[in-house]
Amino acid sequence: MEEYSREPCPYRIGDDIGSAFSMGLVGGSIFHSFNGYRHAAKGQKIISILREVRTRSALTGVQFAAWGGMFSTIDCCMVAIRKKEDPLNSIASGGLTGALLAIRSGPKVMAGSAVLGAIILAMIEGVGLVTSRWMGTMFDPTQQPPADLEDPKVLRA
């Protein structure tokens, strides 16, 4: 599957690190603001929200960036080794990324993280394939146009 909208492989790593950091920062800000609101004392809600967002959102962004950078690096290595870019690279990269990020937790947790990473990426790739095939048939120029419902000849049949 050709991806024309993405950068070529060495530059993709930096692009993915920045995108992942941004997503982690925004998502972490939302999550930690709810957490700060929930655990705040009465009359201290806004101060608690701002403190939680300021102190914890950047850490969430960095964790997302680490995952995105490692995933993208492994994906680029898979493309270089296999000489093709297909969903199998992303699925294997997700599994290897999950395993490598959990390496200090032991082999059992590492295997579970690898399976979880591969399953998540398989679901993402599956949705992407189904969507691209569906959109491809939607804009197929060789497809016959639907019958005109205003035409009395079609309604008579």
N, C-alpha and C positions, 0 to 999 in steps of 0.2 A: 504494500500500500504506500503510495507516494504521498508525502506530506509537504506540500509546497508552501504552506503558511509559516513554517518554522525555520529557524536559522540553521545553517549547516552545523555539523556536529561539534567542532570544538567551541563554537560561540554559543551553542545551545545550552551549555552547562551554566554559564554566567547568567543567561536569560532565565533559565529555570530556577536558579538560586534566588534571583531578585523577585520573580513571580511568587515563589513559595514563601519568601519572607513577607511579602506584602499580604498574601492570603492569611498567613499565620498572625500577622500583626492586626489585621482587621478582625479576623475571627476571634483571636485572643482578646481583643478589646471588648467585643460584644460579650463573650463568655465571662470574662473577669468583671465586667460592669454588673452583670446579673449577680455574680457571686459577691461582689462588694455591697450591693444593695441588700442582699439577703442577710448578710452577716453584720450589717451596720447597726449601731445603736440609734435609738430614736432621736431625730433631729440632726443626725450626722450622715445621712444617706449620701448626699452629693460629695462630701469630703471623702467618704469611704470608697465611693465609686471611682473617683479620680485617683486616689492612692493605689487602689488595686490595679487599675488600668496602667498607671505609670510604672508600677514596679513589676508587674507580671506579664504584660502583653509583649514586651520586647523579647522575653525569654521564649514565649510561645512562637514568636516569629523566627527566632534563631533555630529552634527545634525543627520547624517546618523547612527552613532553608537548608539545614543539614540533610534532612530526608530528600528534599528536591535535588540538591547537589549530588548526593550519592547515587540517587536513582538515575539522574541524567548522565553521570559519568559511566555507570555500569551499562546504561543503554547505548551510549556511544561506543563503548568497548565491544558490546555485542554486535553492533552494526559493523564495526571494523573486522571482527573475527568472522562473522557469518556472511559478510558481503551482501546483505539484503536487509531491508527495513520492513518488518512485519510485526503483527501483534505478539508473536511469540517472544520477540526481544523485550517488549514491555512487560510481559507476564514474568519472564525469567528475571528481569531487572527488579521488579517489585518483590519477588521472593528473595533474591540475594540482598537487596537493601534491607528488608525486614530482618534477615538473618544477621547481617553485619552490624546493624544498629543494636541488636540484642545479644551480641557476642559475649559481653561481660556477665550476662545472667545465667549462663550455662547452656548446655546442649539441648535440654528439653524446651526451655523458653525460646531458644534460638530457632528450633525446628517449628514451634508453634507460630512464631513471628514470621518465619519464611512462608509457611502455608497461608497464613492470613494475608500477607502482602501479595502473594501470587493470586489468591482468590479475589481480592479487591481489584487488582489490575486486570484480571480476566473479566470481571463484571464490567469494568469501565471500557475495556476494548470490545466486549460483546455488544454493549449499548452503542458504541461508536460505529461498529460494523452494521448493525441493524438500522441505525439512523441513516448512515450513508447509502445503504441499499434502498431504503424507503424513499429518501430524497431523490436518489438517482432515477427511480421509476416514476416519481412524480413529475420530473422535468424531462422525460424521455421524448425527443422530437418525433420519433417513429411511432409513438402510440396513437391509436385512433382516438379522436375526440369523443366525449360522451354524447349520447343521443340527445337531441334537442327536445325537451319536454313540451315546448310550445308548439311543436309540429304536430298537426292532427294525424298524419300518417303513422307516426310512432305510437300515438295513443290508441289507435284503432287496432293494432296488432295484438 
